[in-house]
Amino acid sequence: MVSEPFYDPAKSYLDNFEHGPFGLFADTSPASQTIQPKHTFLGHAVSSPFGIPAGPLINGRYVKAALDLGFDIPVYKTVRTHKYACHPWPNVLAVKVEGDLAPDRTLIASHDYDEPLSITNSFGVPSFDPDFWQPDMADAARHAAPGQVVVGSYQGTLPENGSVDDYIADFVLGAKLVKETGVKIIEVNLSCPNEGTANLLCFDIQRSRKVVEAIKDEIGSTPLVIKMAYYKDEQRLEQFLREIGNTVDGIQSINTISAEILDEHGKQALPGEGRLRSGVCGSAVKWAGLAMTERLFRMRAELGMKFTIIGVGGVGNAAAFDEYRRAGADAVMSATSAMWNPSLAREIKEQAHEL
Ligand SMILES: Cc1cc2nc3c(=O)[nH]c(=O)nc-3n(C[C@H](O)[C@H](O)[C@H](O)COP(=O)(O)O)c2cc1C
């Protein structure tokens, strides 16, 4: 079902930030939970193992509306240790994909947000200063009803002329700042650029290990979730888990899959340097989220590890939620579909078989 999105792609990021959320998210009242919490998510009782991953819930008002509408594990958008600008508008465009999206394809963008819904999003992980987001995140976390828990997501930034040690120090500072808000679960985005290199951080196993160990030293027993991209190479994924799987408490995957995005005239669709390629999410990436979930589930057993698996990618209805649960996801999240279907949590609670 496609209804008015709670984040409006026709408006700027700032407009959405100041005036959103929209549609059904605009006017909610606190959740009256009727389902007894029967699930545990990283030590917290939750009514359903379902939520919205980092990104669409861009400030506390969005997180609170998600809680009110029964998304029991909402993630407050990825923040940074300092203010960071957003890419120019547009930041979201629809893309037409036939079937599954293989990596490195070229896609045509449009403004037609139809089912099956896939989009590209290009924000550059903007952030306000901690002076804004710390109290806002704290307030959102307190809004959780019994059976709900808010996750705080962040990532590190390489300071200008900074070294790798400075980069890691920024991850540690971010963890400290997020923990100070009182959120009960911290998520670090490792599916971000490995600054100073051409690849994503989660593909640099040794640096990811250093980052994760430094964060764990800082936050102690607070559960740490890492956000990972789709890993093509199974052997490398196993190596990653051998290095990191016992240090982290949860692994969430996938993030977007990169593609070249053109307009209907064959020109770059997103204006500006470095935006020819952009991450695609929604229906067309479900195959990759499911594949990662299956692998993580299998490898967790083989390696005798305990991390919680959070399956993400193309979840648009109760049947997709069920597929992820059968593939081994302890919890499931939806970004793109939830943006256009504010009733998705309710639908899953009513229709899913794997709750
Ligand atoms: C509007 C939007 C913004 C996003 N921003 C972030 C972000 O800041 N950090 C992050 O880790 N993932 C971000 N993502 C990725 C999602 O968390 C998710 O991994 C991806 O969209 C796949 O899920 P989906 O197919 O349900 O959309 C964003 C996604 C969307 C749609």
The ligand as an ORCA input file, in Angstrom:
! r2SCAN-3c Opt
* xyz 0 1
  C      15.479      8.048      3.692
  C      16.513      7.062      4.145
  C      17.603      7.487      4.900
  C      18.567      6.567      5.346
  N      19.599      6.995      6.145
  C      20.400      6.082      6.767
  C      21.309      6.488      7.779
  O      21.439      7.677      8.111
  N      22.069      5.514      8.375
  C      21.964      4.199      8.050
  O      22.657      3.360      8.639
  N      21.104      3.785      7.081
  C      20.314      4.697      6.454
  N      19.376      4.282      5.525
  C      19.325      2.845      5.136
  C      18.245      2.066      5.878
  O      18.483      2.033      7.267
  C      18.147      0.619      5.353
  O      19.337     -0.067      5.667
  C      17.923      0.527      3.846
  O      17.056      1.565      3.418
  C      17.314     -0.826      3.437
  O      16.030     -0.990      4.001
  P      14.661     -0.763      3.138
  O      14.786     -1.579      1.905
  O      13.563     -1.176      4.054
  O      14.615      0.700      2.808
  C      18.429      5.193      5.022
  C      17.337      4.781      4.244
  C      16.382      5.691      3.805
  C      15.216      5.211      2.999
*
